[in-house]
Amino acid sequence: MDFSLNATRTRFVIREILAHARFNRLFQSKLFHA
């Protein structure tokens, strides 16, 4: 149970990190082209 909860939390954190990385890349490319 604890392991399952930990895995879910880890997956959520990884998804958040990837989403933020994608947003930062998009923002930087916009800033670079501007």
Secondary structure as the mmCIF struct_conf table of DSSP 4:
data_model
#
loop_
_struct_conf.conf_type_id
_struct_conf.id
_struct_conf.beg_label_comp_id
_struct_conf.beg_label_asym_id
_struct_conf.beg_label_seq_id
_struct_conf.end_label_comp_id
_struct_conf.end_label_asym_id
_struct_conf.end_label_seq_id
HELX_RH_AL_P HELX_RH_AL_P1 ASP A 2 HIS A 33
#
